[in-house]
Amino acid sequence: MLSHQIFHDLQQEPSNDPAVIEAQPVYHEDNESTQSREAAQRSRRKERKFLHAFRFWSIMGFTSTLMCTWELAIALSSFSLVDGGRGGFVWTYIGTMIAMSSVVASLAEITSMAPTHGGVYHWVSEFVPQRAQKYLGYVVGWMLTVAWQAGAAALNLVAAQLIQGIISMWQPDTEPPRWQVTLLTLAFGLLSTGFNTAGVKQLPVIELVILVLHFFGIFVVLAPLWALAPKSSAKTVFQGFEDNGGWGDIGVACMVGMIGSLFAFSRVDGAAHIGEKIRHASRIVPGSMAATFLLNGLLGILAVFTVAFSITDINIKLDISRTPSAEVVVAIFQKATDSKPLATVMTLVLVILIFGASLSVLATSARHIFAFAKDEGLPFPNLWRKVSRVSGAHDALPFNAFILSMSFTILVATVYLAYDDVLRFSITVFLSCTLTGYAIVLGFVLFKRLFSKELPKRHWSLGSFSILVNAFAFLYIMLCFGLSFAPTTKAELSLKTANWSGIVWVLIALFASVVYAIHGRYVFKGAGMIPSTRSFEELPSSRNT
């Protein structure tokens, strides 16, 4: 598994090879001479001799399973069906894909400028002015720490709700207790942690199975709908807008309901987190990001159209509540195929693939905690950057970072007992914190372009469309950031249905700012304070911990 192969290289001793040292990124003040800037750019473009030669297709496969787009487009369809109806389900997915293409293109170009291992976290140090690098790097580091944990929790919760949907389908006369989903979520979280640590030797095989199932499993899910489901008319699907959330305006309802589609397209920058593991990263990573987005997006369109045409009016009236849940998908499958065994198999394919995505997201979460602790960004950094070697395995792993990464899943599973809309909460915490990093980096890149500031050279460029694409992407990110705080329903808003992610975002920002002022500014090293490649190599090995 790529995420764990990277952990191995995190613990190597610093290289004395002049070619490696020369290839390390160079961070400079804004008032440096043009000659120094050009030297920094040349150093970034040089090949890193210590890297593994991961290629286009392997990176594309890794990112495809991490995104899990068509699977989540189906599993989270209830978000759009509540706020938008079938018409909103179809059109918001298409609109999200079109708008997200500008974000993907912008991030791909940024990756070509700075193909580092830290993604957004290290891009802050590349593009933010020197006087704000340390503070914003600290805040973004905390945002991403929470974001990846929330993403893993959301995926585990979706898988748990799908299993709960299967149970409800086979026992229709029994009201399922909420604690079942809590226990199932915890079980998926523990399994994910177990596979990433004790079962790390089996991960390459599991990853291969997930990759194959990702591209062929879609036909296992959709073929029964093509063959057996009664079809709605095109007019009913494309013009079937509904405002079940009581927003009073179809346009607003559709925008609120697009959160599910947005989450399905998130994590597209996954390849950027392994940029320094790839030869010719400035060429290969942007191309793989764009190709992955396009392929997964097209598969998602196929899935969304099929499901939308397989839903009848009576299904929506009976099964779509005002609290979105992945359980709705099981009811759609069962009523469309009129077969409980077939609906069970179709749902289990989704469960396996979504759980596979949670494996990668959890690994990314632990890896970020590991790197952030190395930079003294977390309390008790020695605890979170400590690594131990698994018997018979190639890699030494940060067990404590994985345990911490499990914390948000435990929180979400517990809160589910009393909070109705916890799925939207965990998804929007991930989105709001991730979009914060995107907005900061893209905003400063756009600022430099508008005011003719120098940017690093790149092999993958948007050319004369750069400012237009970046500006549209920035505005769309800000729109999605605002929508991420909206609740599912306005008509029956209460403490149990409100979206508390906005409060969480403010608390994270305030906490990070206060801790930075009191303690962090004295100890935080930040990606801009030390060359990113070197910092990656100097992490302690298991022999020294």
N, C-alpha and C positions, 0 to 999 in steps of 0.2 A: 504494500500500500504506500502510495507516494507520501502521505502525511508522516508516516513512521520512518520512511527512508530518510526524510529530512532531519528527523530527530537525531539520527546517527551522526550526521554531519554537524549538528549543533555542538557536539561534544568533542570535536577534534581539536588538537593543539593548533595554535596559530602557525600559519605557513611562513617559511623563510624564503620561499621562492620569489625572486624579484618580480617575475611576471604576475604572480598572484597579488603581491602588494601593490604593484602599479595599477592593477585592474580594479582595486577597491574604489568605491565611490568617494568623491572629494566634495565636502560641503564648504561653502564659501560665504563670506559676507556680501551684502548687496553692493558695497562700494569697492569690491575687488576690481582689479584691472581686467580689461578684455582678454589679455593674454592668459591670466590665471583661469578665467572662465573657460576659455577654449581648451586649456590643458585639462580642466575637470571634465569637459565633455568628451575629449579624446579618451580619457581613462575609463569612462563609463562604457565606451563602445568596444573596448578591448575584450577579447575572450578570456574567461576565467578557466584556467587549466585544471582546477580541482573539481569541476562540476561533472555530474553524471549527464549523459547525453540523452535526456528524455526528448522524445520527438513529438511532432504535431498530433498524431493520432492518439498517443498515450495520454497527452494532456487533455485532448478533447474528450476522451472517454472518462477521465477523472472528473472533469468539470460537469459533464452531462449527468452523471449519477449524483453529484453534489447538488446540482440545481433541481433535479427531479421535477421537471416542469409539467409534463403532461399528467403525471400522477397527482400532483398537487392541484392542478387545474380542475381535475375531476373531484378529488377529495374535498376541496374547499369551495365547491360550486354553490353550497348553500349561502355563502356570503352574498353572491350576486343574485341568487334567486330570491333572497329576502329583500334586498335593496336593488331593484332593477328588473326582476323577473327573468324570463328566458331571453328576452331581447337584450336586457342589460348584461346577462351572462355572456352572450355572444359578442356584443359590440364593445363592452369594456375590455374583454380579453384582446380583441383586435386592436383597440385603441392603446391599451397598455403595451402591447408588443411594438406598435409603431413608435410610441413615445419613448419607450425604453431603448429603442435602437440608437437614439441620440446619446443616451447615457452610456451604453455599451461602446459606441464609437469613441466617445470622449475618454472613457477609462482605458480603452485599448491604446489610444494615442499616448495617454499619460504613462501607461505601462511601457511603451516603446521608449519614452524619454528616460524612465527610471525603473528598470526591471529588477526591483529589490524583493527580498523575501517577506517584507512586512506589509506590503500592500498599502492601504490607506494610512496606516500608522506611520510608515516611513515616508510616504508622499508628503505628509505635513512638513517634514523637515527638508524636503526638496523644494517645495514651492511657496511655503509661507515665509514672510519676511523674518529675518534673523531675530528681531526683538520679540516676536510673538511665537517663535518655534517651540520653545521649551514649554510654555504654558499650554498652548493649543495641543501640542503633542501629548501632554499629560492628560488633558481632558478627553481627547479623542481615544487615548489608550484606555481610559476607564469606560468610555462609551462602548468601545468594541469588546471589552471584557464582558460587560453585561449583555451586549447584543448577541454574541455567539452562544452564550449560555441560554438565552431566551430562545434562540433559533433551535437549538437541540431540544429544549423542553417542548416547543411547539410541535416539532416532528414526532416526538414520543407521544404527545397527547393525541395527535391526529391518528396515529397507529392504534392507540388504545380505544379511541372512539369508534374506529372501524370494527375492531373486535367486538366492542359492545353492541354495535349495530347487528353483527352476525348473531350474537346471543339473543337480542330482542326479536330478530326475525324468526328464530327457531322456537322462541317462547313468547309468542305475541300476547298471551294473557297475563304475563307477569311484568310488573313495573320494575325495571332494573334499578337497583340502588346506586347512588352516586359514588359510593365508595369502591364500586367495581372498577370504574374508570380510573380512580385514584390508584388503586393497586396495579392495574394494568400499565398505567403510565410509569409508575415506579419500576415495574418489572422490565419494561423496555429500556428505561434509563440504566438499570443495573446490568442488563444484557449488553448494552452499548459500551458501558464502561468496562465490563469484563472482556469483551472481544478486543477492545483497544489496549488492554493491559495484559492480563493473563493469557488471553487467546490471540496475542498479536501474531504468532507464527502461522495461524490459519487465515489471517486477514487477506493475503494476496489471492487465495482461492475464493474467499467470500466476495471480494471486490470483483473478480472476474465473472462470477455467477451473476452478481447484481448488474454488471455492465451488459452482459448478454440479455438478461431478462428485461433491462430497461428498453432495449431496442426491439425485442421480439414479444415482450409481455403485453405491449399495447394491443397487439392483435388478439391475444387471449381475452383481453377485457372488452375490446370493441366488436369483435366478430359476432358474438352472441347478440349484441344490440342490433347490428346490421341485419342479422338473419331473423330474429324473433320479435323484436320490439315493434309495436304499432307506431307509425310515424305521424308526427304532427305536420301541418302544412307549413310552407315557407313563410307565409304571412303571419301565422301564429307565432313562429319562432322569432323572426327578425323584427316584428312589430309588437311582440308580446311583452310590453313593459309593465311593471308593477311596482307600487310603492308600499310594500308591506311593513316598512319601518316607520311610516307616518311622517315622512319628511316634508310632504306637501308639494314636492317638485320632483319630477322624474329625473331631471338632470342631476340634481343634488343626490338623489337616492342612488343613481348609477355610480357616481363618483365615490360615495361612501362604500358601495359594494365592490369596488374594484380592488380592495385590499387583498382578497384571495389571489387574484391574478398577479398582483404586484409581488406577493410573496413567492409565487411560482417562478417568477423571473429573477428574483434576488439570488445572491451568491454567484452571479455570473463572473465576478472578479476573482473567483477561486484560483484560477491559473496564475494570477498576479502574485499570490502568496508563495509560489514556488519558482518565481522568476529567476532566482540565482541558482537554481538547480538545472537550468536548461541552457544548452549551447545555442547561440544566436537568439537569445531570449527576446531581444527587441524586435525581431521579425516573427518568431514562432508564436509567442504568447499572444500578441494582439490578434493575429490571424486565427488562432484557436479559440479565443474569446468570441470573435465575430461568428465563426462557423458554428460553435456550440450554441450560441444564442439563436441563430437562424434555424438550425436543425431541430432543437428542442421546441422553438416557437412554432414551427410547422407541425410537428407532432402534436403539440398542444391544440392547435387549430382543429386538427382531425378529431381529437378527443372531445373538445368542446362542442363542435358541431354535432357529433354523433350523440352525445348525451342530451344536448338541447332538443334534438329532434325526437329523442326517445322518451321525453317527458310529456305527459298529457295534462290537461287542466285539472283533472280529478287528482292526479298525483300531487300537484302543487298544493291544492287545497288541503289534502290529507296529511302531507308529510313535511311541508316547509313551515317551521315555527319561526318565531322572531328571535330566536337565539341560534345562530348558525352552529352546526355540528356536522362532523364527518359521517355520523350515523345516517344522515339523510341519503347518502349515496347508496347504502345497502338497500334501502327501501326502493330507490329508483331502479336498481339492478333487478330486484326480485319482481317488481311489478312489470318491468319491461320484458323480462324473459319468462315470467310465470314459472320459475324454477328456483327453489331454495338452494339445492346443491350447486347449481350453476352460478347463482349469485354469490354463494360462499367462495367458490374458486376465484371468481373475478375479484372479489374484495380482498382475498388473501394475497393475490398478486400485488395489489396496491400496498398492502401492509408490509410485505417483504421489501419492496422497493423504497418505500418511505423510511423504513427502518434502516435500510442500507444508506440512505442519505444522512440519517442521524449519526451513523458511525463516523462519516467524514466530517460532519459539522462538529461533533464532540471532539474529534482529533484536532480540528482547527482551533476550537475554543481552548483546549489544553495548551496547544502550541503558542497561542497568543499570550496566555497567562504566563507561560514559561519565558517568552521573550520580554514581556513587560516587566516581569519580576527581575530579569537580568539587568534591566535598565533602572532598577530601584523604583519602579512605579507603583508597586503594591506593598502593603504592610507585610512584614515578616518575609522579605524577598528570598532569603535563604531556604525557607520552607517550600516555597512554590517552584523554585528552580532546581531543587534537588532531584537527581535522577538515580534510578536503580536499574540494574540489568536483569532481564527476564531469562531464566535458565533455558539455554539452547537457542535463544533468539539473537539476531544480529544487532538489534538496537537496544540502547539504554533509554528508559522511558521515565518521564516525570509523573510518578504515581500521584503525588500530592496535587499536582495541577489537574489531573483527571478527576480526582475526588472533589476538588473545588468546582470543576465544571459541571458536576452532577448536582450542585446545590440548587440551581434554579429549577431543575426538573422536580426536585423534592418540594420546593416552594409551590410551583404550579400545581402539582398533584394534590398537595394539601389544601390549597386555596380553592380548588375545584369543588370541594365538599360544600362550600358556602357561596361561591361566586359563580353566577350563571354564564357570564361571557368571558371566561378565563382563556379560551382559545384565541379570541380576538386580542385580548390583553397581551398574551405572550408573543403573538405575531407582530403586533404594533410596537411593542418594546423593541423587538429586533429591528423592525423597519426604521423607527424614529432614530435609534442610536446609530445604525449603519448609515442612514441618509445624512446625518449630521456630519460624519466624516467625509462623505462624498461632496456635500455642499461646500465645506471649508476648502477642500483641495481644488475642486473645480472652480469655485469662486475666485481663488487667487490666480489660478491659471488664466481664467478669463480676464481678470484685472491686468495681468502682465501683457496679455495680447492687446487689450484695448489701449494701453498706454505704452506700447512698443518696448516693453521690457524683454530682456533676453530669456529665452527658454532653451533647455537642452535640445540638441539635435536628435532626430529619431528616424528610424527606418520606415515606420508606419505612420503616415500623416494624413490629416483631413484636408490639407492643402488650403485653397482659398475659401473653403466652407467652414474652416475651423471656428471662427468667431460665431457664425450663425448657429452651428451645431452645438457648441459649448453653451451659448446663451440659452438656447431652447432647452438643453439638458438641465441647466441650472434652474431655470424657472419650473420645469416639470418636477425636479427633485424637491423644490420648495413647496409646490402644490401637494405632492405626496406626503411630505413631512407634516403639513397641516392636517391633511385627511387622516393621517395615522392616529390622531388623537380623537377622532369622531367615534361615538358609540354606534352600535348596530341599529338601534331604534331610538326615535325621538318621541314617539307617541306614548310609550310606557316606560319612560326613563326613571330609574331608581338606583339606589346604591348597589343593588345586585346586578344591574344591567349596564351601569355606567362603564366607560372605558377609562381606567385609572393609569394608563400608560403615560399620559401627559404629566401627571404628578410624579411618576417614577423618573421620567426624563429630567424634570426640574430638580428633583432630589439628587440625581447623579451629577448633574452639572454643578449644583451648589456644593455638594460633598467634595467633588474633585477640586473645585476652586478653593475651598476653605483649607483642605488638606495640603494643597499645593502652596498656599500662602504661609501656612504654619510650618510645614515640614518638607514637602515635595521639592520646592525650589532649591533646597540645599543639597539634596541627595539624588534627585532624578537626573539620570545621564542623558536620556532622550536620544532618539535616532540621529538628530543633527549634531550631537556633541561628539560622537565617535563614528567612524566609518561603519556602515551597516554590515558589510561582509565580515569585517574583522570582529565586530561584536558578536556575530553569529558563531564564529569559530572559537571564541574564547570562553564559551560557556563551560562550566565545570563538568568533567567526566564522572562516571559513576565511581571511579577509583578514588576520587578526591572528595567524595561526599559521604 
